[in-house]
Amino acid sequence: MIDFETRLATVVEAVDRELESLLPGSEVLEQHLFDAMRYAVLGGGKRLRPFLVISSGQIFDLEPGECIRVAAAVELVHAYSLVHDDLPCMDDDNLRRGRPTVHVKYDEATAVLTGDALLTLAFEVLADRKTSPDPEVRMDLVAGLSRAAGGHGMVGGQVLDLWAEEHKLDEAGTVRMQRLKTGEMIAFSGEAGAILARARPQQRLALRMFAHDLGLAFQITDDLLDVEGNASDVGKATGKDAAAGKSTIISMLGVEGARDRAILLSRQAATHLDHFGEKANALRALCEFVISRSN
Protein backbone atom coordinates (compact mmCIF):
# COMPACT_ATOMS: atom_id res chain seq x y z
CA MET A 1 0.00 0.00 0.00
CA ILE A 2 1.39 3.38 -0.96
CA ASP A 3 2.16 6.01 1.68
CA PHE A 4 0.04 8.77 0.19
CA GLU A 5 1.08 11.55 2.57
CA THR A 6 4.78 10.89 1.91
CA ARG A 7 4.23 10.76 -1.83
CA LEU A 8 2.24 14.00 -1.79
CA ALA A 9 4.94 15.71 0.31
CA THR A 10 7.58 14.60 -2.21
CA VAL A 11 5.56 16.09 -5.06
CA VAL A 12 5.02 19.33 -3.14
CA GLU A 13 8.75 19.66 -2.54
CA ALA A 14 9.66 18.97 -6.17
CA VAL A 15 6.99 21.33 -7.57
CA ASP A 16 7.95 24.11 -5.17
CA ARG A 17 11.59 23.81 -6.30
CA GLU A 18 10.49 24.09 -9.93
CA LEU A 19 8.26 27.08 -9.18
CA GLU A 20 11.15 28.73 -7.34
CA SER A 21 13.31 28.33 -10.43
CA LEU A 22 10.58 29.77 -12.67
CA LEU A 23 10.07 32.77 -10.37
CA PRO A 24 13.57 33.91 -9.45
CA GLY A 25 14.14 37.08 -7.49
CA SER A 26 15.95 39.83 -9.36
CA GLU A 27 16.83 43.48 -8.96
CA VAL A 28 14.79 45.11 -11.71
CA LEU A 29 12.36 48.00 -11.76
CA GLU A 30 9.38 45.63 -12.01
CA GLN A 31 10.54 43.61 -8.99
CA HIS A 32 7.35 44.58 -7.15
CA LEU A 33 5.40 42.42 -9.61
CA PHE A 34 7.74 39.44 -9.26
CA ASP A 35 7.57 39.69 -5.47
CA ALA A 36 3.77 39.49 -5.66
CA MET A 37 3.95 36.53 -8.06
CA ARG A 38 6.22 34.64 -5.67
CA TYR A 39 3.95 35.54 -2.76
CA ALA A 40 0.91 34.16 -4.60
CA VAL A 41 2.56 30.93 -5.76
CA LEU A 42 4.97 29.97 -2.97
CA GLY A 43 2.72 30.59 0.01
CA GLY A 44 1.64 26.99 0.53
CA GLY A 45 -1.12 24.98 -1.08
CA LYS A 46 -1.98 21.31 -1.43
CA ARG A 47 -0.52 20.99 -4.97
CA LEU A 48 -3.20 18.42 -5.84
CA ARG A 49 -3.26 19.41 -9.51
CA PRO A 50 0.52 18.93 -9.89
CA PHE A 51 0.13 15.62 -8.03
CA LEU A 52 -2.40 14.57 -10.65
CA VAL A 53 -0.05 15.53 -13.49
CA ILE A 54 2.90 13.61 -12.06
CA SER A 55 0.91 10.57 -10.90
CA SER A 56 -0.88 10.21 -14.24
CA GLY A 57 2.49 10.38 -15.99
CA GLN A 58 3.89 7.66 -13.75
CA ILE A 59 1.14 5.30 -14.93
CA PHE A 60 2.97 5.41 -18.28
CA ASP A 61 6.41 5.06 -16.68
CA LEU A 62 7.34 8.74 -16.96
CA GLU A 63 9.71 10.00 -14.29
CA PRO A 64 8.50 12.92 -12.15
CA GLY A 65 11.15 15.13 -13.73
CA GLU A 66 9.58 14.57 -17.14
CA CYS A 67 6.25 15.93 -15.84
CA ILE A 68 7.46 18.67 -13.51
CA ARG A 69 7.21 21.61 -15.90
CA VAL A 70 3.61 20.74 -16.80
CA ALA A 71 2.84 20.32 -13.11
CA ALA A 72 4.30 23.77 -12.42
CA ALA A 73 2.37 25.34 -15.30
CA VAL A 74 -0.90 23.97 -13.94
CA GLU A 75 -0.09 25.38 -10.50
CA LEU A 76 0.71 28.79 -12.01
CA VAL A 77 -2.74 28.89 -13.60
CA HIS A 78 -4.34 27.76 -10.35
CA ALA A 79 -2.51 30.49 -8.43
CA TYR A 80 -3.61 33.13 -10.94
CA SER A 81 -7.21 32.01 -10.54
CA LEU A 82 -7.04 32.35 -6.75
CA VAL A 83 -5.51 35.82 -6.95
CA HIS A 84 -8.30 37.03 -9.23
CA ASP A 85 -11.01 35.08 -7.39
CA ASP A 86 -10.12 36.87 -4.15
CA LEU A 87 -10.48 40.37 -5.63
CA PRO A 88 -13.21 42.68 -4.29
CA CYS A 89 -15.04 42.51 -7.63
CA MET A 90 -15.18 38.71 -7.36
CA ASP A 91 -15.41 36.90 -4.00
CA ASP A 92 -13.83 39.73 -1.99
CA ASP A 93 -11.70 37.57 0.31
CA ASN A 94 -9.03 38.89 2.65
CA LEU A 95 -7.51 35.54 3.65
CA ARG A 96 -6.01 32.78 1.52
CA ARG A 97 -3.95 29.85 2.83
CA GLY A 98 -3.88 31.52 6.22
CA ARG A 99 -2.28 34.72 4.88
CA PRO A 100 -3.54 38.06 3.54
CA THR A 101 -4.66 37.77 -0.07
CA VAL A 102 -2.52 39.41 -2.75
CA HIS A 103 -4.69 42.50 -3.14
CA VAL A 104 -4.58 43.02 0.63
CA LYS A 105 -0.84 42.40 0.90
CA TYR A 106 -0.08 44.64 -2.10
CA ASP A 107 -2.98 46.41 -3.86
CA GLU A 108 -5.76 45.63 -6.32
CA ALA A 109 -3.91 46.75 -9.44
CA THR A 110 -0.89 44.64 -8.51
CA ALA A 111 -3.17 41.65 -7.87
CA VAL A 112 -4.73 41.95 -11.33
CA LEU A 113 -1.32 42.20 -12.99
CA THR A 114 0.04 39.36 -10.86
CA GLY A 115 -2.71 37.05 -12.08
CA ASP A 116 -2.11 38.14 -15.68
CA ALA A 117 1.62 37.47 -15.38
CA LEU A 118 1.14 34.04 -13.78
CA LEU A 119 -1.31 32.95 -16.48
CA THR A 120 0.93 33.98 -19.36
CA LEU A 121 4.01 32.45 -17.70
CA ALA A 122 2.20 29.09 -17.58
CA PHE A 123 1.86 29.03 -21.37
CA GLU A 124 5.43 30.19 -21.82
CA VAL A 125 6.48 27.15 -19.77
CA LEU A 126 4.34 24.73 -21.80
CA ALA A 127 5.52 26.11 -25.14
CA ASP A 128 9.20 25.70 -24.25
CA ARG A 129 11.02 22.73 -25.78
CA LYS A 130 12.26 21.80 -22.31
CA THR A 131 8.71 20.70 -21.48
CA SER A 132 8.69 18.16 -24.33
CA PRO A 133 10.85 17.74 -27.43
CA ASP A 134 7.71 16.81 -29.39
CA PRO A 135 5.94 19.91 -30.79
CA GLU A 136 2.67 17.97 -31.13
CA VAL A 137 2.74 17.19 -27.41
CA ARG A 138 3.44 20.82 -26.56
CA MET A 139 0.54 21.95 -28.77
CA ASP A 140 -1.80 19.41 -27.14
CA LEU A 141 -0.78 20.66 -23.70
CA VAL A 142 -1.28 24.32 -24.62
CA ALA A 143 -4.64 23.60 -26.24
CA GLY A 144 -5.82 21.47 -23.32
CA LEU A 145 -4.85 23.98 -20.66
CA SER A 146 -6.37 26.84 -22.69
CA ARG A 147 -9.72 25.04 -22.86
CA ALA A 148 -9.65 24.13 -19.18
CA ALA A 149 -8.82 27.66 -18.05
CA GLY A 150 -10.96 29.67 -20.47
CA GLY A 151 -14.59 30.50 -21.19
CA HIS A 152 -15.56 26.86 -21.60
CA GLY A 153 -13.76 25.98 -18.37
CA MET A 154 -12.65 27.81 -15.24
CA VAL A 155 -13.51 31.37 -16.36
CA GLY A 156 -16.92 30.29 -17.60
CA GLY A 157 -17.55 28.61 -14.26
CA GLN A 158 -16.61 31.80 -12.42
CA VAL A 159 -19.14 33.74 -14.50
CA LEU A 160 -21.84 31.24 -13.49
CA ASP A 161 -20.70 31.49 -9.87
CA LEU A 162 -21.16 35.27 -9.90
CA TRP A 163 -24.49 34.96 -11.72
CA ALA A 164 -25.68 32.48 -9.10
CA GLU A 165 -25.38 35.12 -6.37
CA GLU A 166 -28.56 36.73 -7.71
CA HIS A 167 -30.20 33.85 -9.57
CA LYS A 168 -31.14 30.37 -8.40
CA LEU A 169 -29.46 27.49 -10.18
CA ASP A 170 -31.05 24.05 -10.22
CA GLU A 171 -28.96 20.97 -9.44
CA ALA A 172 -27.92 20.49 -13.07
CA GLY A 173 -26.85 24.13 -13.30
CA THR A 174 -24.91 23.91 -10.05
CA VAL A 175 -23.09 20.78 -11.20
CA ARG A 176 -22.26 22.51 -14.49
CA MET A 177 -20.90 25.54 -12.65
CA GLN A 178 -18.70 23.34 -10.47
CA ARG A 179 -17.55 21.21 -13.38
CA LEU A 180 -16.44 24.30 -15.26
CA LYS A 181 -14.99 26.32 -12.38
CA THR A 182 -13.08 23.49 -10.69
CA GLY A 183 -13.52 20.30 -12.66
CA GLU A 184 -12.04 21.25 -16.03
CA MET A 185 -8.65 22.22 -14.59
CA ILE A 186 -8.58 19.03 -12.52
CA ALA A 187 -9.59 17.01 -15.59
CA PHE A 188 -6.74 18.50 -17.61
CA SER A 189 -4.31 17.78 -14.80
CA GLY A 190 -5.40 14.15 -14.72
CA GLU A 191 -4.97 13.80 -18.47
CA ALA A 192 -1.71 15.77 -18.79
CA GLY A 193 0.58 12.87 -17.92
CA ALA A 194 -1.07 10.79 -20.63
CA ILE A 195 -0.57 13.62 -23.14
CA LEU A 196 3.13 13.78 -22.25
CA ALA A 197 3.41 10.01 -22.61
CA ARG A 198 1.60 10.02 -25.98
CA ALA A 199 -0.91 7.55 -24.55
CA ARG A 200 -3.75 6.04 -26.54
CA PRO A 201 -7.00 8.05 -26.82
CA GLN A 202 -8.97 5.59 -24.67
CA GLN A 203 -6.33 5.83 -21.93
CA ARG A 204 -6.52 9.63 -22.01
CA LEU A 205 -10.31 9.45 -21.87
CA ALA A 206 -10.26 7.13 -18.85
CA LEU A 207 -8.00 9.51 -16.93
CA ARG A 208 -10.10 12.49 -17.94
CA MET A 209 -13.30 10.80 -16.75
CA PHE A 210 -11.56 9.85 -13.50
CA ALA A 211 -10.47 13.43 -12.92
CA HIS A 212 -13.89 14.87 -13.81
CA ASP A 213 -15.57 12.82 -11.08
CA LEU A 214 -12.73 13.59 -8.68
CA GLY A 215 -13.11 17.32 -9.39
CA LEU A 216 -16.80 17.27 -8.50
CA ALA A 217 -16.06 15.36 -5.29
CA PHE A 218 -13.35 17.91 -4.50
CA GLN A 219 -15.73 20.85 -4.98
CA ILE A 220 -18.47 19.32 -2.83
CA THR A 221 -15.89 18.73 -0.07
CA ASP A 222 -14.84 22.36 -0.44
CA ASP A 223 -18.47 23.38 0.04
CA LEU A 224 -18.73 21.15 3.11
CA LEU A 225 -15.64 22.81 4.59
CA ASP A 226 -17.25 26.20 3.97
CA VAL A 227 -20.19 25.04 6.10
CA GLU A 228 -18.47 22.92 8.75
CA GLY A 229 -14.88 24.16 8.86
CA ASN A 230 -13.33 27.12 10.61
CA ALA A 231 -11.11 29.76 9.05
CA SER A 232 -7.98 28.79 10.96
CA ASP A 233 -8.09 25.21 9.68
CA VAL A 234 -9.36 25.94 6.18
CA GLY A 235 -7.04 28.93 5.68
CA LYS A 236 -9.76 31.22 4.32
CA ALA A 237 -13.07 32.69 5.40
CA THR A 238 -15.91 30.19 5.84
CA GLY A 239 -19.70 30.49 5.69
CA LYS A 240 -19.53 32.75 2.65
CA ASP A 241 -21.64 30.60 0.29
CA ALA A 242 -24.66 30.61 2.59
CA ALA A 243 -24.24 34.31 3.37
CA ALA A 244 -24.21 35.09 -0.35
CA GLY A 245 -27.19 32.81 -0.97
CA LYS A 246 -25.26 30.76 -3.51
CA SER A 247 -26.66 27.55 -4.92
CA THR A 248 -24.55 24.59 -3.85
CA ILE A 249 -25.08 20.85 -3.68
CA ILE A 250 -25.39 21.33 0.10
CA SER A 251 -28.23 23.83 -0.26
CA MET A 252 -30.09 21.26 -2.36
CA LEU A 253 -29.21 17.93 -0.73
CA GLY A 254 -28.28 18.98 2.80
CA VAL A 255 -24.96 18.28 4.50
CA GLU A 256 -25.33 14.51 4.73
CA GLY A 257 -26.72 14.23 1.21
CA ALA A 258 -23.81 16.27 -0.13
CA ARG A 259 -21.30 14.15 1.80
CA ASP A 260 -22.86 10.98 0.36
CA ARG A 261 -22.65 12.47 -3.15
CA ALA A 262 -18.96 13.28 -2.68
CA ILE A 263 -18.24 9.74 -1.51
CA LEU A 264 -20.17 8.30 -4.46
CA LEU A 265 -18.25 10.48 -6.92
CA SER A 266 -14.93 9.54 -5.33
CA ARG A 267 -15.70 5.84 -5.66
CA GLN A 268 -16.94 6.35 -9.20
CA ALA A 269 -13.71 8.16 -10.05
CA ALA A 270 -11.67 5.21 -8.81
CA THR A 271 -13.54 2.78 -11.10
CA HIS A 272 -12.17 4.63 -14.15
CA LEU A 273 -8.69 3.54 -13.04
CA ASP A 274 -9.38 -0.21 -13.18
CA HIS A 275 -7.71 -0.51 -16.56
CA PHE A 276 -4.37 0.72 -15.17
CA GLY A 277 -3.97 -1.80 -12.34
CA GLU A 278 -1.55 -1.09 -9.50
CA LYS A 279 0.16 1.72 -11.41
CA ALA A 280 -2.84 3.91 -10.55
CA ASN A 281 -2.69 3.31 -6.78
CA ALA A 282 -1.49 6.86 -6.10
CA LEU A 283 -4.57 8.22 -7.85
CA ARG A 284 -6.83 5.82 -5.94
CA ALA A 285 -5.31 7.10 -2.70
CA LEU A 286 -6.01 10.64 -3.87
CA CYS A 287 -9.72 9.76 -4.16
CA GLU A 288 -9.77 8.98 -0.44
CA PHE A 289 -7.74 12.06 0.46
CA VAL A 290 -10.02 14.45 -1.43
CA ILE A 291 -13.14 13.53 0.57
CA SER A 292 -11.41 13.28 3.96
CA ARG A 293 -9.33 16.47 3.88
CA SER A 294 -9.77 19.23 6.45
CA ASN A 295 -8.50 22.18 4.39
N, C-alpha and C positions, 0 to 999 in steps of 0.2 A: 504493500500500500504506500502511495506516495505521501511524503510530508509536504502538504500543500503550503503551510505557512512558510516553511523554509524556502520552498521553490518560489513563492511569491516575493519573499524578501530578496532573493537572488536577482529576480527580474527587476525589482525596484532599484536595487543598487546599480545594475548594469545600465538601465534606462536613464537614471539620474546622471551617471557619468557621461553618457552620450549627449544628454541635454546640456550639461555643463560645457562640453566641447563645442556645441552648436551655438551657445550663448556666452561667448567669452567676454570678460570685462575688458574695457579699453579706454584710453584717455582721448576721447573725441568730443566734439561739441554736442553731439546728439547722445551723449552718455546717459542722460536722464531717461531717455526712451529705453535703452538697453538695461538699465537698472530696473525699470518697471517690468520689462519682459522677464528678467531673471526672477524677480519677486513673484510674478504670476505663476511661473512654471516650476520653480524649485522650492516652493513652500509646502511640500508634502503632497499627499494624494495617494489613492490606492493603486494607481497604475494598472487598473484592470484591463483597459483597452490594449496597452502594450503587452500585458500578459497573454491576452487572446492572440495577438499577432505572433508572438514568439512560440506559444504552445501549439498553435495551428501549424506553424512551420515545422516544428519538431515531429509532427505526425508524418511528414514527408522527409524526415532525416536531415532537415536543415539545422545547422548549428545556430545558437542564439545570435552570434555575431553577424550571421547572414541576414537576420531579420531586424537587427537593432535600429537601423536608420528608419525603416518603415514604422517600427514601434514608436520611435521618437516623434516622427511626423504626425502620427495619430494623436499623441499626447499634446503636441503643439496646437493642433486644432481644438482639442478638448479644452485646453487652457484658455485659448481665445474665446471660446463660447462661454466659459464661466465669467471671464472679465466683462464681456458685453451683457451677459444675463444679469449680472449684479448691478448694472447701471440704474440710476433713478428712473429713467424712461422705460425700463424693463421691469425687473422684480424688485429693484430698490433695496438691495441687501447691503448691510454694513459689515458682515462677518462671513468669512469663507475659510474653511480649514483652520478655524480657531484664530484667525488673524484678520485685521482690517482688510476689506476688499481693496482692489487697486485704485478705484476712484476716491476712496477715503484716504488711503495712504498717500496718494499723489494728487490727482485732480481728474475731473471728468474727461477733459480733452486728452490728457495723457492716457487714460484708460481706453478711450476709443482708438487712439493710435497704437497703443500696445496690442490690442486685439487684432487690428489690421496687420501689424508687423508679424505677429505670431502666425496668422493664417497664411500669409504669403511666404514666410520662411518654410512652412511645412511643404509647400509645393516645390520650392527650390530644392529641398532635401530629396524629395521623391524623383525629381527630374535629373538629378546628378547621377552620373555613371557609377559612382561608388555605391549607390543603392542596388543596382543590378546592371551587369554588362549588357543585358538584353533590352534593346529599346522597346520591344513589344511589351515586355513585362512592366517597364517604367510607364508606358502609356496606359496600360490597364490599371496600374496603381493610381495614377493621376486621375483617370476618368472615374474610377470607383470612389475615391475619396471626394472628388468634386460632387458626385451625385449624393453621397451620404451627407455632406455638409451643407448642400445648397437648398434651393427652394422646394425640391422634391424630397428633402431629408430634414436635417436639423433646423435650418432656418424656417422652412415651411411649418415645422412643428411648433417653433416658437411663436409664429404668427397665430396659429390656432390657440396656443396657450394664452396669449394676450386677448384674443377674441373671446375666449371662454370666461374671462373675468366679468363680462357683461351679457353673455348669452349662454344658455344651457346646452351642453352637449349630451347626446344620448350615449349609451355604452359603446356603440360602434364608433361614434365620433371621438370619444375619449381614448379608445384603444388606438385609433388612427393618429391622434395627436401624440400619444406616447411612442408609437412606433416610429413616427417621423422624428420627433425631438430627441429621443434617446436611442431608439432601436436601430436606426439606419447606420449610425456611427459604430455601434457595437457589432452589427452585422458585417460591415466592411472589415472591422478588426478581425473578426472570426474567419473571414475568407482570405485575408491578406497573405497569410502564410502559404495558402494553396496557390495564390497568384504567383508569388515568388518562386514556388517550386514547380510551376508550370503543370499543375495537377489537372486531371481530367475534369470536364464540365460537371459530371455527376458528383464528383468529390467536392468541388467548389460549392455546388448547390447544397449538399448535405451540411457543410459547415455554415453556410449562410442561413439555412433554416434553423440549425442549432442556435446560432447567435441571435436570430430574430426572437425566438422564444425566450432565450436567456435575457435579452434586453427588456422584454415586457415584464419578466419576473423581477429584474433589477429595479425598474421604475416603480412597480407596485410596492416593493420593499422600501424604496425611497419615500413613497407616500406614507407608508406605515410609520417610518421614522419621524416624519413630519408631525404625525399625530401622537405617537407614543414616546418619542425620544426627547432628550433635553439638549439645549444648545451646546453645553460643554462637551457632551459626548459626540454629538453629530458634527460639531464644528461650524454650524451656521444656525441662523434663526429657525425656530420650529413654529408650527401652528399657523403658518402663513397661508396655506391652501384654503383652510376653512375660513379664515378671516377674510380672504378675498372672494369667498364664495365660488371657488373653482370646482369644476366637475372633475372628480377622480373616481377610480374604481371603488375606493373606500366609501365615498358619498353615495354610491349606488348599491354596493353589496354589503356594506358594514365592515368593521375591522376583521372579524373572523372570516367572513366571506372573501375579503380581499387576500387575507393570508392563505386561505385554501387555494385561491386562484394562483397566487405566486408559487406555491408548492407544486401545483399541477403543471404549470408552465415550466418550472425547473426540471421536473421529471420528464416532461415531454421533450425538452431540449436534449436531455441526455440520450433519449432513444435515437436521435439523429446521428449519434456517434457510434452506433453498434457496428457499422461497417469497418470502423478503424481499429477495433480490438483494443488491446492494452495501450497502444500508442496514444490513445485519447484520454488516458486516466487523469491527466492534469486538468483537462477541460471538464471531466465529470466531477472532479473535486471542486472546481469553480462553481458548478451548479449548486452545490451544497453551501458554499461560502456566501454566494449572492443572497440567499434567502435567510441566512442566519447572522448576517453582519449587523453591527451596532452603530456604524457610521458610514 
